[in-house]
Amino acid sequence: MNQLFTSTRYKTLFHTLIFCAWNLGLCLSATAGQPTIVTFDPPGSVYTAALQINSSGSIAGYYQDAGGVYHAFLRHPNGRITSYDVPGAGKGPFQGTSFDSINPSGTVVGQYIDSHNVFHVYLLTPQGAVTKFDAPNAGTGAGQSTLGWNINLGGEIAGQYADASNVFHGYVRSADGMVTEYDAPGAGTGPGQGTGTCLSGCLNPAATVAGTYVDPTNAFHSFIRDKHGNITEFDPPGASSSEPSGIDPDGDVVGFYIDSNGVNHGFLRDKHGRVTDINVPGAGAGSGQGTVAAAIAENGAVAGYYADTSGVYHGFARAPNGRITTFDVPGAGKGAGQGTFSVTNTPEGAVAGVYVDGNNVQHGFLWTPCDDDSDSVAGPTL
């Protein structure tokens, strides 16, 4: 699966995103209403990737065990962690199952790698029903794929697939199972080029998709596709490459772009096409440093991370009014490439993500006020 968030390419095939508590996590503040951090790993995990949190507080992701096999997990709002392996998933190193997106009703979409190292998509309902599918023109060789990155409340799924020539294409699957394939007009047609959606947050309730395409020069660019199939390509001003990472119900898109000096900048593009840069104070201005906006909630709240002048990562949450709060997970490493990565958020202000410790091991976290004792479970019964 993708070795997360070390810098930021959500487009290609799982491209290259201690205070550990195995089940309930550890609340690191005793003051009600104050921001707190819960850290977690599923039992048996040597590498944890928390990918998306829904409005009920369920966190979906995957972990890797000591044998190198991937397993999907769901962390419920009460802290209970359950794991899942879809039938047909391979059981060898770098094979297995992931959860990649969870909608408000608790339905998840993910992918699995079979014993021949081919990627497939599956849908899992809260009642435990499984539906598997592949894009009609997906390749069937090792490393080729259909990937399902996003699911909205209506059950529509957005993802990408690699064909037999290893060219990427986007698709949208309707709730009744019809798959529509598409390409951004500027996408290249060579291996590793083409069209794709971003990880976990680039499909809104209106079935508008935000994504990335790779042009014939292998540069990355952003696009928006509406439910009628109309595609708008864009790059923020000053970008040499750009990638979206989330879209809200109004059509506002967040992501990041890289300038001519190799510095990352977050961006917020509103539904009218106006772009606002997001640069966190304290972010470095060297190549590979800067700010990444990783997610946007329904109310416009943004979560992300930034690299300082030493290449250490820190999390941030940006309120709808633009106010930015930065934080670090206790136990996060302080070396280059280590630190805290905010990945996904809710309108209520909860942020989930991963942190990399001083031994370069990745774990999950939830940043939120520690005053909700809800035992509700919004996800599949696993």
C-alpha positions as CSV (number, residue, x, y, z in Angstrom):
1,M,0.0,0.0,0.0
2,N,1.1,3.6,-0.1
3,Q,3.8,4.5,2.4
4,L,1.9,7.6,3.5
5,F,2.6,11.3,3.6
6,T,6.3,11.5,3.3
7,S,5.7,13.8,0.6
8,T,2.7,14.0,-1.1
9,R,2.0,12.2,-4.3
10,Y,-1.6,11.0,-4.1
11,K,-2.0,10.2,-7.8
12,T,-0.1,7.1,-8.7
13,L,-0.6,3.5,-7.7
14,F,-0.4,3.7,-3.9
15,H,2.2,6.3,-4.6
16,T,5.2,7.0,-2.7
17,L,0.8,9.1,2.7
18,I,5.5,6.3,22.2
19,F,2.1,6.5,23.5
20,C,0.7,3.6,21.7
21,A,-2.6,2.1,22.9
22,W,-3.8,-1.0,21.3
23,N,-7.5,-0.6,21.7
24,L,-8.8,2.5,23.4
25,G,-5.8,4.8,23.0
26,L,-4.5,7.3,25.6
27,C,-6.0,10.6,26.3
28,L,-3.2,13.1,26.8
29,S,-5.1,15.8,28.6
30,A,-7.3,15.8,31.7
31,T,-9.0,19.2,31.0
32,A,-12.5,18.8,29.5
33,G,-13.0,20.9,26.4
34,Q,-9.3,21.3,25.7
35,P,-7.6,19.8,22.7
36,T,-6.4,16.2,23.4
37,I,-4.6,13.6,21.5
38,V,-5.4,9.9,21.4
39,T,-2.8,7.7,19.7
40,F,-3.5,4.2,18.5
41,D,-2.4,1.1,16.5
42,P,-4.4,-1.9,15.7
43,P,-3.2,-5.1,17.5
44,G,-0.4,-6.6,15.5
45,S,0.5,-3.5,13.6
46,V,4.0,-2.5,12.7
47,Y,2.8,0.3,10.4
48,T,-0.6,2.2,10.8
49,A,-2.2,4.5,8.2
50,A,-5.3,6.4,9.3
51,L,-6.9,7.7,6.1
52,Q,-10.4,9.1,6.7
53,I,-12.7,10.1,9.6
54,N,-16.4,10.4,9.1
55,S,-18.9,12.8,10.8
56,S,-19.6,10.2,13.5
57,G,-15.9,9.9,14.4
58,S,-15.2,6.5,12.9
59,I,-11.6,6.3,11.4
60,A,-10.9,4.0,8.5
61,G,-7.4,2.9,7.3
62,Y,-5.1,0.0,7.1
63,Y,-2.1,-1.5,8.9
64,Q,0.8,-3.8,8.0
65,D,1.6,-6.8,10.2
66,A,5.0,-8.3,10.9
67,G,4.7,-10.5,7.9
68,G,4.2,-7.6,5.6
69,V,0.5,-8.3,5.0
70,Y,-2.0,-5.4,4.9
71,H,-5.3,-5.4,6.8
72,A,-8.1,-2.9,6.9
73,F,-9.1,-1.4,10.2
74,L,-11.9,0.7,11.6
75,R,-11.5,2.7,14.8
76,H,-15.0,3.2,16.2
77,P,-16.0,6.4,18.1
78,N,-15.8,4.6,21.4
79,G,-12.1,3.7,20.7
80,R,-12.7,0.0,19.8
81,I,-10.6,-1.1,16.8
82,T,-11.7,-3.9,14.5
83,S,-9.8,-5.3,11.6
84,Y,-11.1,-6.8,8.3
85,D,-9.7,-8.9,5.4
86,V,-11.9,-9.1,2.3
87,P,-12.3,-12.6,0.9
88,G,-9.9,-13.0,-2.1
89,A,-7.2,-10.8,-0.7
90,G,-3.6,-12.2,-0.9
91,K,-1.8,-13.3,2.2
92,G,1.8,-12.6,1.2
93,P,4.0,-9.6,1.8
94,F,2.6,-6.4,0.4
95,Q,-0.7,-8.1,-0.4
96,G,-4.0,-7.7,1.6
97,T,-6.8,-5.3,2.3
98,S,-7.3,-1.6,3.0
99,F,-10.2,0.8,4.0
100,D,-9.7,4.1,2.1
101,S,-12.9,6.0,2.6
102,I,-15.9,5.9,4.9
103,N,-19.1,7.9,4.3
104,P,-21.4,9.3,7.0
105,S,-23.6,6.2,7.0
106,G,-20.6,4.0,7.8
107,T,-20.2,2.3,4.4
108,V,-16.6,1.9,3.4
109,V,-14.8,1.5,0.1
110,G,-11.3,0.1,-0.2
111,Q,-9.1,-2.1,-2.2
112,Y,-7.4,-5.4,-1.9
113,I,-4.3,-6.9,-3.6
114,D,-4.8,-10.5,-4.6
115,S,-2.3,-13.3,-4.7
116,H,-1.2,-12.3,-8.2
117,N,-0.5,-8.7,-7.0
118,V,-3.5,-7.2,-8.9
119,F,-5.5,-4.5,-7.2
120,H,-9.3,-4.6,-7.0
121,V,-12.0,-2.5,-5.3
122,Y,-14.7,-3.6,-2.8
123,L,-17.6,-1.9,-1.0
124,L,-18.6,-3.0,2.5
125,T,-21.9,-1.9,4.1
126,P,-22.6,-1.5,7.8
127,Q,-24.6,-4.8,7.6
128,G,-21.5,-6.6,6.3
129,A,-22.5,-7.0,2.6
130,V,-19.5,-7.0,0.3
131,T,-19.5,-5.9,-3.4
132,K,-16.4,-6.3,-5.5
133,F,-15.7,-4.6,-8.8
134,D,-13.1,-3.6,-11.4
135,A,-13.2,-0.8,-14.0
136,P,-14.1,-2.4,-17.3
137,N,-10.8,-1.5,-19.0
138,A,-8.5,-2.1,-16.0
139,G,-5.3,-4.1,-16.6
140,T,-5.1,-7.6,-15.1
141,G,-1.3,-7.9,-14.7
142,A,0.7,-7.7,-11.6
143,G,0.8,-4.1,-10.3
144,Q,-2.2,-3.1,-12.4
145,S,-5.3,-2.0,-10.8
146,T,-8.7,-0.6,-10.0
147,L,-8.5,1.7,-7.0
148,G,-11.5,3.0,-5.0
149,W,-10.5,6.2,-3.2
150,N,-13.7,7.9,-2.2
151,I,-17.4,7.2,-1.4
152,N,-20.1,9.8,-0.7
153,L,-23.3,9.6,1.2
154,G,-25.2,8.5,-1.9
155,G,-23.0,5.5,-2.4
156,E,-21.2,6.9,-5.4
157,I,-17.5,6.0,-5.7
158,A,-14.6,7.8,-7.4
159,G,-11.3,6.2,-8.2
160,Q,-8.8,5.4,-10.8
161,Y,-7.5,2.4,-12.7
162,A,-4.3,1.4,-14.6
163,D,-4.9,-0.2,-17.9
164,A,-2.8,-2.9,-19.6
165,S,-0.2,-0.3,-20.7
166,N,0.0,1.1,-17.1
167,V,-1.7,4.4,-18.1
168,F,-4.1,5.8,-15.4
169,H,-7.7,6.8,-16.0
170,G,-10.4,8.1,-13.7
171,Y,-13.8,6.6,-13.1
172,V,-17.0,7.2,-11.2
173,R,-19.3,4.3,-10.1
174,S,-22.9,5.2,-9.5
175,A,-24.8,3.7,-6.6
176,D,-26.5,1.2,-8.9
177,G,-23.1,-0.1,-10.1
178,M,-22.7,1.7,-13.5
179,V,-19.0,2.7,-14.0
180,T,-18.1,5.7,-16.1
181,E,-14.5,6.0,-17.2
182,Y,-12.9,9.4,-18.1
183,D,-9.7,11.2,-18.8
184,A,-8.7,14.8,-18.2
185,P,-8.0,16.5,-21.6
186,G,-4.4,17.4,-20.7
187,A,-3.5,13.9,-19.4
188,G,-0.5,12.1,-20.9
189,T,-0.9,8.6,-22.4
190,G,2.5,7.1,-21.4
191,P,3.1,4.6,-18.5
192,G,2.5,6.3,-15.2
193,Q,0.7,9.2,-16.8
194,G,-3.0,9.9,-17.1
195,T,-5.9,10.7,-14.8
196,G,-6.7,9.9,-11.2
197,T,-8.6,11.0,-8.1
198,C,-7.0,11.9,-4.8
199,L,-6.9,9.8,-1.7
200,S,-10.0,9.7,0.5
201,G,-11.6,13.1,0.2
202,C,-12.1,14.2,-3.4
203,L,-15.7,13.3,-4.0
204,N,-18.5,15.5,-2.7
205,P,-22.3,14.8,-2.2
206,A,-23.0,16.3,-5.7
207,A,-20.7,13.7,-7.3
208,T,-18.1,16.4,-8.2
209,V,-14.6,14.9,-8.3
210,A,-11.3,16.7,-7.7
211,G,-8.3,15.0,-8.9
212,T,-4.8,15.0,-10.5
213,Y,-3.6,14.4,-14.0
214,V,-0.1,13.7,-15.2
215,D,0.8,15.4,-18.5
216,P,3.1,14.1,-21.2
217,T,6.1,15.8,-19.5
218,N,5.2,14.0,-16.2
219,A,4.1,17.2,-14.5
220,F,1.1,17.0,-12.1
221,H,-1.9,19.3,-12.5
222,S,-5.3,19.6,-10.8
223,F,-8.8,19.2,-12.2
224,I,-12.5,19.3,-11.2
225,R,-15.1,17.0,-12.9
226,D,-18.8,17.8,-12.3
227,K,-21.5,15.1,-12.3
228,H,-22.2,15.9,-16.0
229,G,-18.7,15.0,-17.0
230,N,-17.5,18.6,-17.5
231,I,-13.8,18.9,-16.6
232,T,-12.0,22.1,-15.5
233,E,-8.2,21.9,-15.3
234,F,-6.3,24.3,-13.1
235,D,-3.1,25.1,-11.3
236,P,-2.8,27.8,-8.6
237,P,-0.8,30.9,-9.6
238,G,3.0,30.2,-9.3
239,A,2.6,26.4,-9.4
240,S,5.0,24.2,-11.3
241,S,2.8,21.2,-10.2
242,S,-0.3,20.9,-8.1
243,E,-2.5,18.2,-6.5
244,P,-5.9,18.5,-4.8
245,S,-6.6,16.6,-1.6
246,G,-10.2,17.4,-0.8
247,I,-13.5,18.9,-1.9
248,D,-16.4,20.2,0.2
249,P,-20.2,20.2,-0.6
250,D,-19.9,23.7,-2.0
251,G,-17.2,22.7,-4.5
252,D,-14.3,24.3,-2.6
253,V,-11.1,22.4,-3.2
254,V,-8.0,22.2,-1.1
255,G,-4.6,20.8,-1.9
256,F,-1.0,21.8,-2.4
257,Y,1.3,23.0,-5.1
258,I,5.0,23.1,-5.6
259,D,6.6,26.4,-6.8
260,S,9.7,26.8,-9.0
261,N,12.0,26.5,-6.0
262,G,10.5,23.2,-4.9
263,V,8.6,24.6,-1.9
264,N,5.1,23.3,-1.0
265,H,2.2,25.7,-0.5
266,G,-1.3,24.7,0.6
267,F,-4.2,26.2,-1.4
268,L,-7.9,26.7,-1.1
269,R,-9.8,27.2,-4.4
270,D,-13.4,28.3,-4.0
271,K,-16.3,27.3,-6.3
272,H,-15.8,30.5,-8.3
273,G,-12.1,29.7,-9.1
274,R,-10.6,32.1,-6.6
275,V,-7.4,30.7,-5.0
276,T,-6.1,31.4,-1.5
277,D,-2.7,30.2,-0.4
278,I,-2.4,28.5,2.9
279,N,1.1,28.9,4.4
280,V,1.5,28.0,8.1
281,P,3.8,30.3,10.1
282,G,6.9,28.3,10.9
283,A,6.9,26.3,7.6
284,G,10.3,26.1,6.0
285,A,11.0,27.8,2.7
286,G,13.5,25.3,1.3
287,S,13.0,22.6,-1.4
288,G,10.6,19.9,0.0
289,Q,9.6,22.1,2.9
290,G,6.4,24.2,3.3
291,T,2.7,23.5,3.8
292,V,0.3,20.8,2.5
293,A,-3.5,21.2,2.9
294,A,-4.6,17.6,3.2
295,A,-8.4,17.7,3.8
296,I,-11.5,20.0,4.0
297,A,-14.6,19.3,6.0
298,E,-18.2,20.1,5.1
299,N,-18.0,23.5,6.8
300,G,-14.7,24.6,5.2
301,A,-12.4,23.6,8.0
302,V,-9.0,22.5,6.7
303,A,-6.5,20.0,8.1
304,G,-2.9,19.5,7.0
305,Y,0.7,19.5,7.9
306,Y,3.9,21.5,7.3
307,A,7.7,20.8,7.2
308,D,9.9,23.2,9.1
309,T,13.4,24.3,8.2
310,S,14.8,21.1,9.6
311,G,12.4,18.9,7.6
312,V,10.4,17.9,10.7
313,Y,6.6,17.7,10.1
314,H,3.9,19.3,12.3
315,G,0.1,19.1,12.1
316,F,-2.3,22.0,11.7
317,A,-6.1,22.7,11.8
318,R,-7.4,25.8,10.0
319,A,-10.9,27.0,11.1
320,P,-13.4,28.2,8.5
321,N,-12.5,31.8,9.5
322,G,-8.9,31.2,8.7
323,R,-7.5,30.8,12.2
324,I,-4.7,28.2,12.3
325,T,-3.8,26.0,15.2
326,T,-0.6,23.9,15.1
327,F,0.2,20.8,17.1
328,D,2.5,17.9,17.5
329,V,1.7,14.4,18.7
330,P,3.6,13.4,21.8
331,G,6.0,10.6,20.7
332,A,6.4,12.0,17.2
333,G,10.0,12.0,16.0
334,K,12.0,15.2,15.7
335,G,14.3,14.1,12.8
336,A,13.9,15.0,9.2
337,G,10.9,13.2,7.6
338,Q,9.5,12.4,11.0
339,G,6.7,14.2,12.9
340,T,2.9,14.7,12.7
341,F,0.8,14.5,9.6
342,S,-2.9,15.7,9.8
343,V,-4.7,13.8,7.1
344,T,-8.5,14.1,7.6
345,N,-11.0,16.1,9.7
346,T,-14.6,16.7,10.7
347,P,-16.8,19.9,10.9
348,E,-16.7,19.5,14.6
349,G,-12.9,20.1,14.6
350,A,-11.6,16.5,15.1
351,V,-8.5,15.7,13.1
352,A,-7.1,12.3,12.4
353,G,-3.8,11.3,10.9
354,V,-0.5,9.6,11.4
355,Y,2.7,10.4,13.2
356,V,6.2,9.0,12.5
357,D,8.2,8.3,15.7
358,G,12.0,8.5,16.3
359,N,12.4,5.0,14.9
360,N,10.6,5.9,11.7
361,V,7.5,3.8,12.7
362,Q,4.1,5.2,11.7
363,H,1.1,5.3,14.1
364,G,-2.4,6.7,14.1
365,F,-3.8,9.6,16.1
366,L,-7.0,11.5,16.8
367,W,-6.8,15.2,17.9
368,T,-10.0,16.4,19.5
369,P,-11.5,17.8,22.7
370,C,-11.7,14.9,25.1
371,D,-15.3,15.5,26.3
372,D,-17.2,13.0,24.1
373,D,-18.0,9.7,25.8
374,S,-20.1,8.4,23.0
375,D,-20.3,4.7,22.5
376,S,-22.0,4.9,19.1
377,V,-20.5,2.9,16.3
378,A,-20.8,4.2,12.8
379,G,-19.3,1.6,10.5
380,P,-19.5,-2.0,9.4
381,T,-20.3,-4.7,12.0
382,L,-16.9,-6.5,11.9
